[in-house]
Amino acid sequence: MIDQFINFVIRPPRVEYNPDQYLWEKEFTVGGRTYQRQDMELRNGRGHALQCSHYVPSPFPEDTPLPCVIYCHGNSGCRADANEAAVILLPSNITVFTLDFSGSGLSDGDYVSLGWHEKEDLKIVVSYLRSNKQISHIGLWGRSMGAVTSLLFGAEDPSIAGLVLDSAFSNLFDLMMELVDVYKIRLPKFTVKVAVQYMRRVIQKKAKFDIMDLNCLQVAPKTFIPALFGHAEGDKFIQPHHSDLIFKLYLGDKNIIKFDGDHNSSRPQFYYDSVSIFFYNVLHPPEVSSSYSSKLEKYYDLGDLKVGAGMDEGLLYEIIAGLRTVGADAASSSSAPPSITNTKCDSVIDEDSALNDDEPSQLQDKLIGQNEDCSYTSSNRESWGRCSSLGSEDEPSADCMAANENHQMRLGLHATPL
């Protein structure tokens, strides 16, 4: 069970996908205006290839640099999670860049780090965009792990024009301890702390970062970039007070928006409108022609668009529930919310026998039953239709496939492939 928790942090379910199926087409139209998807591969400082996409107007305006927003996905996400950002921002003459972070999606790398190494991937992307004379100002839009990544990077690069931070956690260690209370896990605190310290050592050895260093409260007072915070009131995974804590210490111009929903739910229309207005104000894109701007309102209505934040709440619930069976010798566990399919999830512990001697005897691993519910939290172009049990290779259910097709039809009204 401890191994599963470690996997949750550094090797969560990883999506494999066909870019031509799950991203916007190579060429598509929004309101009669043509855009294109430019795919490319960048390489980070650790030698990992990063798969990236840049959505730009086609043709690109001559002698008119355009701003760019880099969308940063969550810990089980990928660049498909930026599809809604493209539809929202492109009509305002703001280009959208997105990537699979190292250890995510189709990029190289075996582990994620919830923002620590991802900020170095982001540095490579920002450097690439700044070398492009067609790009003017740069903004960052992150969700969950991506929000933490954006804040950590913004603290190091004050030239970023603006930050949108959706569902950031304030401190990883505190979050892990807090989740035990959230899910009513009857386990002595000292037992949890011993387990976390063990996990800390394993993660340092495997993924080369210290979970204690992931603390947004330390960088918030040093960051002055204009920022828009967002958080769902019903988020039980990363509770709203995490954003409140960061917001309170943040020294730059700031605003915070709370809305109904949970960690993985679709965001309401007024939030997307606020994001669009925020980036328009901080990035100063060139004016859109009046004949075109009169059509924009229809593209902000994204209906029931669902975007996966990447954090798999169901998976973590299963792991923590397993700790209860270890600590209290309980035989049953509550049902969990549906989880994202695990298409590539490797064990990170087996080869490290040297660390096994340090594991507390009362925290021996136990596997728990797989959740057979259907997950529909992020998108096929618009919202990933990942519908299978955790760790399963089963085909998606008929109901889930129907829901996904329905969703494609709705968002198809906003953007048309060429």
Beta strands, then each sheet from edge to edge (+ up, - down):
strand 1: 27-30
strand 2: 33-43
strand 3: 49-57
strand 4: 66-72
strand 5: 95-99
strand 6: 135-143
strand 7: 162-166
strand 8: 227-232
strand 9: 254-259
strand 10: 416-417
sheet 1: 9+ 8+ 7+ 6+ 4+ 5+ 3- 2+ 1- 10+
end
